[in-house]
Amino acid sequence: MKNKFLMKSIIFFVIFSLIFVYSSNILRSKQLSKPWDFSMTTSGFYNEKRNTLDVLAFGSSHAYASINPIEIWDKTGIQSYVLATSNQPIWITYYYMKEALKFQKPKVMILDVHMIVDYDKEYGTEAMNYTALNEMKFSKNKVDAIRASAPKKDRVYYYFDLFKYHSRWKNLSKDDFDLSYKNKKNKDKGMIFLDGTKPIKDYKYPNTKKARLLPKKTELYLNKIIKLANENNIKLLLIKAPNNPNQEYVERLNTVENIAKRSGVSFINYNKMYRELRLDEEKDFYDPRHLNYIGAKKLSNHLAKYLKENYNL
Protein backbone atom coordinates (compact mmCIF):
# COMPACT_ATOMS: atom_id res chain seq x y z
CA MET A 1 0.00 0.00 0.00
CA LYS A 2 2.78 2.38 0.94
CA ASN A 3 4.71 1.49 -2.22
CA LYS A 4 1.64 2.15 -4.34
CA PHE A 5 1.12 5.54 -2.69
CA LEU A 6 4.80 6.38 -3.14
CA MET A 7 4.68 5.46 -6.83
CA LYS A 8 1.58 7.59 -7.39
CA SER A 9 3.26 10.50 -5.59
CA ILE A 10 6.36 10.20 -7.76
CA ILE A 11 4.30 10.06 -10.96
CA PHE A 12 2.27 13.08 -9.85
CA PHE A 13 5.44 15.02 -9.03
CA VAL A 14 7.03 14.19 -12.40
CA ILE A 15 3.92 15.18 -14.35
CA PHE A 16 3.51 18.37 -12.31
CA SER A 17 7.17 19.28 -12.86
CA LEU A 18 6.92 18.74 -16.61
CA ILE A 19 3.79 20.90 -16.83
CA PHE A 20 5.40 23.58 -14.66
CA VAL A 21 8.57 23.71 -16.78
CA TYR A 22 6.63 23.71 -20.05
CA SER A 23 4.31 26.47 -18.83
CA SER A 24 7.30 28.53 -17.71
CA ASN A 25 8.92 28.17 -21.13
CA ILE A 26 5.73 29.25 -22.88
CA LEU A 27 4.99 32.22 -20.64
CA ARG A 28 8.59 33.42 -20.27
CA SER A 29 9.37 36.64 -22.12
CA LYS A 30 11.64 35.84 -25.08
CA GLN A 31 14.05 37.98 -27.07
CA LEU A 32 14.30 36.39 -30.50
CA SER A 33 14.06 39.31 -32.94
CA LYS A 34 17.19 40.66 -34.59
CA PRO A 35 19.35 42.35 -33.59
CA TRP A 36 18.46 41.87 -29.90
CA ASP A 37 18.06 38.08 -29.93
CA PHE A 38 19.56 37.46 -26.49
CA SER A 39 17.48 34.32 -25.98
CA MET A 40 19.41 32.81 -28.88
CA THR A 41 22.74 33.82 -27.33
CA THR A 42 22.47 31.61 -24.26
CA SER A 43 20.40 28.77 -25.73
CA GLY A 44 22.66 28.74 -28.79
CA PHE A 45 25.71 28.27 -26.60
CA TYR A 46 24.21 25.15 -25.03
CA ASN A 47 23.79 23.72 -28.55
CA GLU A 48 27.46 24.05 -29.46
CA LYS A 49 29.31 20.74 -29.66
CA ARG A 50 31.11 20.09 -26.38
CA ASN A 51 34.75 21.10 -26.08
CA THR A 52 35.01 22.64 -29.55
CA LEU A 53 35.46 26.32 -28.66
CA ASP A 54 38.98 27.72 -28.24
CA VAL A 55 37.92 31.12 -26.90
CA LEU A 56 34.90 32.32 -24.90
CA ALA A 57 34.12 36.02 -24.57
CA PHE A 58 31.98 37.47 -21.79
CA GLY A 59 30.55 40.78 -20.66
CA SER A 60 27.83 43.21 -21.62
CA SER A 61 26.80 44.95 -24.85
CA HIS A 62 30.38 46.18 -25.20
CA ALA A 63 31.40 42.55 -25.78
CA TYR A 64 28.61 41.40 -28.08
CA ALA A 65 28.72 44.56 -30.21
CA SER A 66 32.51 44.51 -30.63
CA ILE A 67 33.68 40.90 -30.94
CA ASN A 68 32.80 39.03 -34.12
CA PRO A 69 33.57 35.29 -33.79
CA ILE A 70 32.94 34.71 -37.50
CA GLU A 71 35.55 37.32 -38.40
CA ILE A 72 38.02 35.79 -35.92
CA TRP A 73 37.44 32.32 -37.38
CA ASP A 74 37.81 33.62 -40.94
CA LYS A 75 41.17 35.21 -40.15
CA THR A 76 42.67 32.53 -37.90
CA GLY A 77 40.51 29.40 -37.73
CA ILE A 78 40.02 30.05 -34.00
CA GLN A 79 36.59 28.93 -32.79
CA SER A 80 34.99 31.41 -30.37
CA TYR A 81 31.65 32.42 -28.88
CA VAL A 82 30.41 35.61 -27.21
CA LEU A 83 28.32 34.72 -24.15
CA ALA A 84 27.20 38.24 -23.21
CA THR A 85 23.91 40.00 -22.46
CA SER A 86 22.86 43.62 -22.12
CA ASN A 87 24.19 45.32 -18.96
CA GLN A 88 25.27 41.98 -17.52
CA PRO A 89 26.49 42.47 -13.92
CA ILE A 90 29.94 41.06 -13.24
CA TRP A 91 28.60 38.54 -10.69
CA ILE A 92 26.33 37.03 -13.32
CA THR A 93 29.30 36.95 -15.69
CA TYR A 94 31.23 34.94 -13.11
CA TYR A 95 28.49 32.30 -12.94
CA TYR A 96 28.14 32.36 -16.73
CA MET A 97 31.83 31.45 -16.84
CA LYS A 98 31.39 28.61 -14.34
CA GLU A 99 28.40 27.32 -16.31
CA ALA A 100 30.25 27.58 -19.63
CA LEU A 101 33.15 25.53 -18.30
CA LYS A 102 30.79 22.60 -17.77
CA PHE A 103 30.41 22.38 -21.55
CA GLN A 104 33.61 23.82 -23.04
CA LYS A 105 37.33 23.77 -22.27
CA PRO A 106 38.57 27.06 -23.73
CA LYS A 107 42.22 28.01 -23.71
CA VAL A 108 41.33 31.70 -23.41
CA MET A 109 38.48 33.63 -21.79
CA ILE A 110 37.98 37.25 -22.81
CA LEU A 111 36.15 39.69 -20.54
CA ASP A 112 35.13 43.19 -21.54
CA VAL A 113 35.35 45.11 -18.27
CA HIS A 114 32.64 47.74 -18.87
CA MET A 115 30.30 46.58 -16.09
CA ILE A 116 33.21 46.35 -13.65
CA VAL A 117 33.89 50.02 -14.26
CA ASP A 118 30.43 51.45 -14.86
CA TYR A 119 28.08 49.72 -12.39
CA ASP A 120 28.15 50.34 -8.64
CA LYS A 121 24.83 48.97 -7.36
CA GLU A 122 24.56 45.98 -5.01
CA TYR A 123 22.13 44.16 -7.33
CA GLY A 124 21.14 44.33 -10.97
CA THR A 125 17.78 45.57 -12.20
CA GLU A 126 15.04 43.11 -13.16
CA ALA A 127 15.73 43.77 -16.85
CA MET A 128 19.45 43.02 -16.45
CA ASN A 129 18.79 39.87 -14.44
CA TYR A 130 16.01 38.32 -16.51
CA THR A 131 17.81 39.00 -19.80
CA ALA A 132 20.84 37.10 -18.51
CA LEU A 133 19.12 34.38 -16.48
CA ASN A 134 16.01 33.43 -18.48
CA GLU A 135 17.75 30.97 -20.79
CA MET A 136 20.37 29.74 -18.33
CA LYS A 137 19.74 26.09 -17.50
CA PHE A 138 18.59 25.43 -13.97
CA SER A 139 21.64 24.34 -12.00
CA LYS A 140 23.68 25.25 -8.95
CA ASN A 141 25.33 27.98 -11.04
CA LYS A 142 21.96 29.54 -11.81
CA VAL A 143 20.89 29.34 -8.17
CA ASP A 144 24.14 30.99 -7.08
CA ALA A 145 23.77 33.65 -9.79
CA ILE A 146 20.26 34.45 -8.54
CA ARG A 147 21.48 34.71 -4.95
CA ALA A 148 24.15 37.17 -6.05
CA SER A 149 21.75 39.15 -8.25
CA ALA A 150 18.68 39.83 -6.12
CA PRO A 151 17.71 40.40 -2.48
CA LYS A 152 16.26 37.40 -0.68
CA LYS A 153 12.64 38.60 -0.90
CA ASP A 154 12.78 38.68 -4.73
CA ARG A 155 14.65 35.46 -5.45
CA VAL A 156 11.59 33.20 -5.69
CA TYR A 157 10.59 35.04 -8.91
CA TYR A 158 13.89 33.99 -10.47
CA TYR A 159 13.89 30.43 -9.15
CA PHE A 160 10.33 29.95 -10.41
CA ASP A 161 9.82 32.58 -13.08
CA LEU A 162 6.30 31.33 -13.76
CA PHE A 163 5.35 33.55 -10.81
CA LYS A 164 6.86 36.50 -12.70
CA TYR A 165 5.32 35.80 -16.10
CA HIS A 166 2.00 34.14 -15.21
CA SER A 167 -0.01 37.20 -16.29
CA ARG A 168 1.47 37.06 -19.83
CA TRP A 169 -1.10 34.45 -20.84
CA LYS A 170 -3.36 37.30 -21.98
CA ASN A 171 -0.74 38.46 -24.48
CA LEU A 172 0.57 35.15 -25.79
CA SER A 173 1.04 34.74 -29.53
CA LYS A 174 1.69 31.60 -31.56
CA ASP A 175 5.40 32.46 -31.48
CA ASP A 176 5.44 31.90 -27.73
CA PHE A 177 4.54 28.25 -28.31
CA ASP A 178 7.44 27.73 -30.71
CA LEU A 179 10.33 26.57 -28.54
CA SER A 180 12.42 25.25 -31.42
CA TYR A 181 15.03 27.98 -30.82
CA LYS A 182 16.12 26.05 -27.74
CA ASN A 183 17.52 23.34 -30.03
CA LYS A 184 19.25 25.62 -32.53
CA LYS A 185 22.77 26.99 -32.76
CA ASN A 186 23.36 30.72 -32.93
CA LYS A 187 24.87 31.29 -36.39
CA ASP A 188 26.41 34.60 -35.24
CA LYS A 189 28.07 32.90 -32.24
CA GLY A 190 26.66 35.47 -29.82
CA MET A 191 27.56 38.65 -31.69
CA ILE A 192 24.90 41.33 -32.11
CA PHE A 193 25.30 43.17 -35.43
CA LEU A 194 24.61 46.88 -34.98
CA ASP A 195 24.30 48.61 -38.34
CA GLY A 196 23.45 52.20 -37.37
CA THR A 197 25.96 55.04 -37.44
CA LYS A 198 26.48 57.99 -35.10
CA PRO A 199 29.55 60.16 -35.70
CA ILE A 200 31.83 60.82 -32.73
CA LYS A 201 33.18 64.36 -32.65
CA ASP A 202 36.17 65.89 -30.87
CA TYR A 203 36.71 63.06 -28.38
CA LYS A 204 39.98 62.98 -26.46
CA TYR A 205 40.88 60.18 -24.08
CA PRO A 206 41.37 61.63 -20.56
CA ASN A 207 45.08 61.73 -19.78
CA THR A 208 45.07 60.65 -16.14
CA LYS A 209 46.91 58.04 -14.09
CA LYS A 210 44.61 58.50 -11.10
CA ALA A 211 42.99 55.25 -9.95
CA ARG A 212 39.50 55.35 -8.43
CA LEU A 213 38.35 52.55 -6.12
CA LEU A 214 35.98 49.92 -7.47
CA PRO A 215 32.86 48.90 -5.52
CA LYS A 216 33.74 46.07 -3.10
CA LYS A 217 31.35 43.54 -4.64
CA THR A 218 32.61 44.32 -8.13
CA GLU A 219 36.27 43.91 -7.18
CA LEU A 220 35.42 40.71 -5.29
CA TYR A 221 33.95 39.13 -8.42
CA LEU A 222 36.77 40.35 -10.64
CA ASN A 223 39.17 38.53 -8.34
CA LYS A 224 36.90 35.46 -8.38
CA ILE A 225 37.09 35.46 -12.18
CA ILE A 226 40.88 35.70 -12.11
CA LYS A 227 41.00 32.80 -9.64
CA LEU A 228 38.56 30.74 -11.73
CA ALA A 229 40.73 31.14 -14.82
CA ASN A 230 43.88 30.21 -12.91
CA GLU A 231 42.28 27.14 -11.33
CA ASN A 232 41.23 25.88 -14.76
CA ASN A 233 44.53 26.68 -16.47
CA ILE A 234 42.81 29.18 -18.76
CA LYS A 235 44.39 32.40 -19.94
CA LEU A 236 42.26 35.43 -19.05
CA LEU A 237 42.31 38.45 -21.34
CA LEU A 238 40.64 41.64 -20.11
CA ILE A 239 39.66 44.19 -22.75
CA LYS A 240 37.82 47.47 -22.96
CA ALA A 241 36.10 48.00 -26.26
CA PRO A 242 35.97 51.59 -27.57
CA ASN A 243 33.35 53.62 -25.72
CA ASN A 244 34.72 57.19 -25.45
CA PRO A 245 34.88 57.20 -21.63
CA ASN A 246 34.93 60.24 -19.34
CA GLN A 247 37.58 60.88 -16.66
CA GLU A 248 35.81 59.11 -13.78
CA TYR A 249 35.36 56.02 -15.95
CA VAL A 250 39.04 56.09 -16.94
CA GLU A 251 40.09 56.35 -13.29
CA ARG A 252 38.22 53.12 -12.53
CA LEU A 253 39.62 51.60 -15.68
CA ASN A 254 43.09 52.39 -14.36
CA THR A 255 42.26 50.41 -11.22
CA VAL A 256 41.24 47.42 -13.34
CA GLU A 257 44.51 47.69 -15.25
CA ASN A 258 46.46 47.80 -11.97
CA ILE A 259 44.67 44.68 -10.70
CA ALA A 260 45.41 42.95 -13.99
CA LYS A 261 49.11 43.79 -13.74
CA ARG A 262 49.32 42.54 -10.15
CA SER A 263 47.60 39.32 -11.14
CA GLY A 264 49.60 38.66 -14.30
CA VAL A 265 46.54 39.11 -16.50
CA SER A 266 46.73 40.70 -19.95
CA PHE A 267 44.70 43.85 -20.56
CA ILE A 268 43.94 45.66 -23.83
CA ASN A 269 42.38 49.12 -23.64
CA TYR A 270 41.07 49.71 -27.14
CA ASN A 271 40.10 53.27 -26.20
CA LYS A 272 43.79 54.08 -26.62
CA MET A 273 44.05 52.34 -29.99
CA TYR A 274 41.75 54.25 -32.34
CA ARG A 275 44.64 55.01 -34.69
CA GLU A 276 46.03 51.46 -34.61
CA LEU A 277 42.58 50.04 -35.31
CA ARG A 278 42.05 52.69 -38.00
CA LEU A 279 38.68 53.54 -36.51
CA ASP A 280 36.72 56.11 -38.45
CA GLU A 281 34.91 58.23 -35.87
CA GLU A 282 32.42 59.28 -38.53
CA LYS A 283 31.44 55.77 -39.63
CA ASP A 284 32.44 53.07 -37.13
CA PHE A 285 30.26 53.81 -34.09
CA TYR A 286 26.63 52.80 -33.53
CA ASP A 287 26.42 55.34 -30.71
CA PRO A 288 29.06 57.04 -28.54
CA ARG A 289 29.49 53.93 -26.38
CA HIS A 290 29.28 51.09 -28.92
CA LEU A 291 30.94 50.14 -32.18
CA ASN A 292 28.76 49.23 -35.14
CA TYR A 293 29.49 46.12 -37.20
CA ILE A 294 32.11 47.97 -39.27
CA GLY A 295 34.04 49.04 -36.18
CA ALA A 296 33.58 45.55 -34.72
CA LYS A 297 35.24 44.03 -37.78
CA LYS A 298 38.30 46.22 -37.24
CA LEU A 299 38.54 45.36 -33.54
CA SER A 300 37.99 41.66 -34.25
CA ASN A 301 40.77 41.64 -36.85
CA HIS A 302 43.17 43.03 -34.25
CA LEU A 303 41.90 40.64 -31.59
CA ALA A 304 42.26 37.66 -33.93
CA LYS A 305 45.88 38.57 -34.63
CA TYR A 306 46.56 39.10 -30.91
CA LEU A 307 45.07 35.72 -29.99
CA LYS A 308 47.08 33.95 -32.67
CA GLU A 309 50.35 35.62 -31.70
CA ASN A 310 50.04 35.38 -27.92
CA TYR A 311 48.32 32.05 -27.24
CA ASN A 312 48.82 28.50 -28.42
CA LEU A 313 45.70 28.44 -30.59
C-alpha positions as CSV (number, residue, x, y, z in Angstrom):
1,M,0.0,0.0,0.0
2,K,2.8,2.4,0.9
3,N,4.7,1.5,-2.2
4,K,1.6,2.1,-4.3
5,F,1.1,5.5,-2.7
6,L,4.8,6.4,-3.1
7,M,4.7,5.5,-6.8
8,K,1.6,7.6,-7.4
9,S,3.3,10.5,-5.6
10,I,6.4,10.2,-7.8
11,I,4.3,10.1,-11.0
12,F,2.3,13.1,-9.9
13,F,5.4,15.0,-9.0
14,V,7.0,14.2,-12.4
15,I,3.9,15.2,-14.3
16,F,3.5,18.4,-12.3
17,S,7.2,19.3,-12.9
18,L,6.9,18.7,-16.6
19,I,3.8,20.9,-16.8
20,F,5.4,23.6,-14.7
21,V,8.6,23.7,-16.8
22,Y,6.6,23.7,-20.1
23,S,4.3,26.5,-18.8
24,S,7.3,28.5,-17.7
25,N,8.9,28.2,-21.1
26,I,5.7,29.2,-22.9
27,L,5.0,32.2,-20.6
28,R,8.6,33.4,-20.3
29,S,9.4,36.6,-22.1
30,K,11.6,35.8,-25.1
31,Q,14.1,38.0,-27.1
32,L,14.3,36.4,-30.5
33,S,14.1,39.3,-32.9
34,K,17.2,40.7,-34.6
35,P,19.3,42.4,-33.6
36,W,18.5,41.9,-29.9
37,D,18.1,38.1,-29.9
38,F,19.6,37.5,-26.5
39,S,17.5,34.3,-26.0
40,M,19.4,32.8,-28.9
41,T,22.7,33.8,-27.3
42,T,22.5,31.6,-24.3
43,S,20.4,28.8,-25.7
44,G,22.7,28.7,-28.8
45,F,25.7,28.3,-26.6
46,Y,24.2,25.1,-25.0
47,N,23.8,23.7,-28.5
48,E,27.5,24.1,-29.5
49,K,29.3,20.7,-29.7
50,R,31.1,20.1,-26.4
51,N,34.7,21.1,-26.1
52,T,35.0,22.6,-29.6
53,L,35.5,26.3,-28.7
54,D,39.0,27.7,-28.2
55,V,37.9,31.1,-26.9
56,L,34.9,32.3,-24.9
57,A,34.1,36.0,-24.6
58,F,32.0,37.5,-21.8
59,G,30.6,40.8,-20.7
60,S,27.8,43.2,-21.6
61,S,26.8,44.9,-24.8
62,H,30.4,46.2,-25.2
63,A,31.4,42.6,-25.8
64,Y,28.6,41.4,-28.1
65,A,28.7,44.6,-30.2
66,S,32.5,44.5,-30.6
67,I,33.7,40.9,-30.9
68,N,32.8,39.0,-34.1
69,P,33.6,35.3,-33.8
70,I,32.9,34.7,-37.5
71,E,35.6,37.3,-38.4
72,I,38.0,35.8,-35.9
73,W,37.4,32.3,-37.4
74,D,37.8,33.6,-40.9
75,K,41.2,35.2,-40.1
76,T,42.7,32.5,-37.9
77,G,40.5,29.4,-37.7
78,I,40.0,30.1,-34.0
79,Q,36.6,28.9,-32.8
80,S,35.0,31.4,-30.4
81,Y,31.6,32.4,-28.9
82,V,30.4,35.6,-27.2
83,L,28.3,34.7,-24.2
84,A,27.2,38.2,-23.2
85,T,23.9,40.0,-22.5
86,S,22.9,43.6,-22.1
87,N,24.2,45.3,-19.0
88,Q,25.3,42.0,-17.5
89,P,26.5,42.5,-13.9
90,I,29.9,41.1,-13.2
91,W,28.6,38.5,-10.7
92,I,26.3,37.0,-13.3
93,T,29.3,37.0,-15.7
94,Y,31.2,34.9,-13.1
95,Y,28.5,32.3,-12.9
96,Y,28.1,32.4,-16.7
97,M,31.8,31.4,-16.8
98,K,31.4,28.6,-14.3
99,E,28.4,27.3,-16.3
100,A,30.3,27.6,-19.6
101,L,33.2,25.5,-18.3
102,K,30.8,22.6,-17.8
103,F,30.4,22.4,-21.6
104,Q,33.6,23.8,-23.0
105,K,37.3,23.8,-22.3
106,P,38.6,27.1,-23.7
107,K,42.2,28.0,-23.7
108,V,41.3,31.7,-23.4
109,M,38.5,33.6,-21.8
110,I,38.0,37.3,-22.8
111,L,36.1,39.7,-20.5
112,D,35.1,43.2,-21.5
113,V,35.3,45.1,-18.3
114,H,32.6,47.7,-18.9
115,M,30.3,46.6,-16.1
116,I,33.2,46.4,-13.6
117,V,33.9,50.0,-14.3
118,D,30.4,51.4,-14.9
119,Y,28.1,49.7,-12.4
120,D,28.2,50.3,-8.6
121,K,24.8,49.0,-7.4
122,E,24.6,46.0,-5.0
123,Y,22.1,44.2,-7.3
124,G,21.1,44.3,-11.0
125,T,17.8,45.6,-12.2
126,E,15.0,43.1,-13.2
127,A,15.7,43.8,-16.8
128,M,19.4,43.0,-16.4
129,N,18.8,39.9,-14.4
130,Y,16.0,38.3,-16.5
131,T,17.8,39.0,-19.8
132,A,20.8,37.1,-18.5
133,L,19.1,34.4,-16.5
134,N,16.0,33.4,-18.5
135,E,17.7,31.0,-20.8
136,M,20.4,29.7,-18.3
137,K,19.7,26.1,-17.5
138,F,18.6,25.4,-14.0
139,S,21.6,24.3,-12.0
140,K,23.7,25.3,-9.0
141,N,25.3,28.0,-11.0
142,K,22.0,29.5,-11.8
143,V,20.9,29.3,-8.2
144,D,24.1,31.0,-7.1
145,A,23.8,33.6,-9.8
146,I,20.3,34.4,-8.5
147,R,21.5,34.7,-5.0
148,A,24.2,37.2,-6.1
149,S,21.7,39.1,-8.3
150,A,18.7,39.8,-6.1
151,P,17.7,40.4,-2.5
152,K,16.3,37.4,-0.7
153,K,12.6,38.6,-0.9
154,D,12.8,38.7,-4.7
155,R,14.6,35.5,-5.4
156,V,11.6,33.2,-5.7
157,Y,10.6,35.0,-8.9
158,Y,13.9,34.0,-10.5
159,Y,13.9,30.4,-9.1
160,F,10.3,29.9,-10.4
161,D,9.8,32.6,-13.1
162,L,6.3,31.3,-13.8
163,F,5.4,33.5,-10.8
164,K,6.9,36.5,-12.7
165,Y,5.3,35.8,-16.1
166,H,2.0,34.1,-15.2
167,S,0.0,37.2,-16.3
168,R,1.5,37.1,-19.8
169,W,-1.1,34.4,-20.8
170,K,-3.4,37.3,-22.0
171,N,-0.7,38.5,-24.5
172,L,0.6,35.1,-25.8
173,S,1.0,34.7,-29.5
174,K,1.7,31.6,-31.6
175,D,5.4,32.5,-31.5
176,D,5.4,31.9,-27.7
177,F,4.5,28.3,-28.3
178,D,7.4,27.7,-30.7
179,L,10.3,26.6,-28.5
180,S,12.4,25.2,-31.4
181,Y,15.0,28.0,-30.8
182,K,16.1,26.1,-27.7
183,N,17.5,23.3,-30.0
184,K,19.3,25.6,-32.5
185,K,22.8,27.0,-32.8
186,N,23.4,30.7,-32.9
187,K,24.9,31.3,-36.4
188,D,26.4,34.6,-35.2
189,K,28.1,32.9,-32.2
190,G,26.7,35.5,-29.8
191,M,27.6,38.7,-31.7
192,I,24.9,41.3,-32.1
193,F,25.3,43.2,-35.4
194,L,24.6,46.9,-35.0
195,D,24.3,48.6,-38.3
196,G,23.4,52.2,-37.4
197,T,26.0,55.0,-37.4
198,K,26.5,58.0,-35.1
199,P,29.5,60.2,-35.7
200,I,31.8,60.8,-32.7
201,K,33.2,64.4,-32.6
202,D,36.2,65.9,-30.9
203,Y,36.7,63.1,-28.4
204,K,40.0,63.0,-26.5
205,Y,40.9,60.2,-24.1
206,P,41.4,61.6,-20.6
207,N,45.1,61.7,-19.8
208,T,45.1,60.7,-16.1
209,K,46.9,58.0,-14.1
210,K,44.6,58.5,-11.1
211,A,43.0,55.3,-10.0
212,R,39.5,55.3,-8.4
213,L,38.4,52.5,-6.1
214,L,36.0,49.9,-7.5
215,P,32.9,48.9,-5.5
216,K,33.7,46.1,-3.1
217,K,31.3,43.5,-4.6
218,T,32.6,44.3,-8.1
219,E,36.3,43.9,-7.2
220,L,35.4,40.7,-5.3
221,Y,33.9,39.1,-8.4
222,L,36.8,40.4,-10.6
223,N,39.2,38.5,-8.3
224,K,36.9,35.5,-8.4
225,I,37.1,35.5,-12.2
226,I,40.9,35.7,-12.1
227,K,41.0,32.8,-9.6
228,L,38.6,30.7,-11.7
229,A,40.7,31.1,-14.8
230,N,43.9,30.2,-12.9
231,E,42.3,27.1,-11.3
232,N,41.2,25.9,-14.8
233,N,44.5,26.7,-16.5
234,I,42.8,29.2,-18.8
235,K,44.4,32.4,-19.9
236,L,42.3,35.4,-19.1
237,L,42.3,38.5,-21.3
238,L,40.6,41.6,-20.1
239,I,39.7,44.2,-22.7
240,K,37.8,47.5,-23.0
241,A,36.1,48.0,-26.3
242,P,36.0,51.6,-27.6
243,N,33.3,53.6,-25.7
244,N,34.7,57.2,-25.4
245,P,34.9,57.2,-21.6
246,N,34.9,60.2,-19.3
247,Q,37.6,60.9,-16.7
248,E,35.8,59.1,-13.8
249,Y,35.4,56.0,-15.9
250,V,39.0,56.1,-16.9
251,E,40.1,56.4,-13.3
252,R,38.2,53.1,-12.5
253,L,39.6,51.6,-15.7
254,N,43.1,52.4,-14.4
255,T,42.3,50.4,-11.2
256,V,41.2,47.4,-13.3
257,E,44.5,47.7,-15.2
258,N,46.5,47.8,-12.0
259,I,44.7,44.7,-10.7
260,A,45.4,42.9,-14.0
261,K,49.1,43.8,-13.7
262,R,49.3,42.5,-10.1
263,S,47.6,39.3,-11.1
264,G,49.6,38.7,-14.3
265,V,46.5,39.1,-16.5
266,S,46.7,40.7,-20.0
267,F,44.7,43.9,-20.6
268,I,43.9,45.7,-23.8
269,N,42.4,49.1,-23.6
270,Y,41.1,49.7,-27.1
271,N,40.1,53.3,-26.2
272,K,43.8,54.1,-26.6
273,M,44.1,52.3,-30.0
274,Y,41.8,54.2,-32.3
275,R,44.6,55.0,-34.7
276,E,46.0,51.5,-34.6
277,L,42.6,50.0,-35.3
278,R,42.0,52.7,-38.0
279,L,38.7,53.5,-36.5
280,D,36.7,56.1,-38.5
281,E,34.9,58.2,-35.9
282,E,32.4,59.3,-38.5
283,K,31.4,55.8,-39.6
284,D,32.4,53.1,-37.1
285,F,30.3,53.8,-34.1
286,Y,26.6,52.8,-33.5
287,D,26.4,55.3,-30.7
288,P,29.1,57.0,-28.5
289,R,29.5,53.9,-26.4
290,H,29.3,51.1,-28.9
291,L,30.9,50.1,-32.2
292,N,28.8,49.2,-35.1
293,Y,29.5,46.1,-37.2
294,I,32.1,48.0,-39.3
295,G,34.0,49.0,-36.2
296,A,33.6,45.5,-34.7
297,K,35.2,44.0,-37.8
298,K,38.3,46.2,-37.2
299,L,38.5,45.4,-33.5
300,S,38.0,41.7,-34.3
301,N,40.8,41.6,-36.8
302,H,43.2,43.0,-34.3
303,L,41.9,40.6,-31.6
304,A,42.3,37.7,-33.9
305,K,45.9,38.6,-34.6
306,Y,46.6,39.1,-30.9
307,L,45.1,35.7,-30.0
308,K,47.1,34.0,-32.7
309,E,50.4,35.6,-31.7
310,N,50.0,35.4,-27.9
311,Y,48.3,32.1,-27.2
312,N,48.8,28.5,-28.4
313,L,45.7,28.4,-30.6
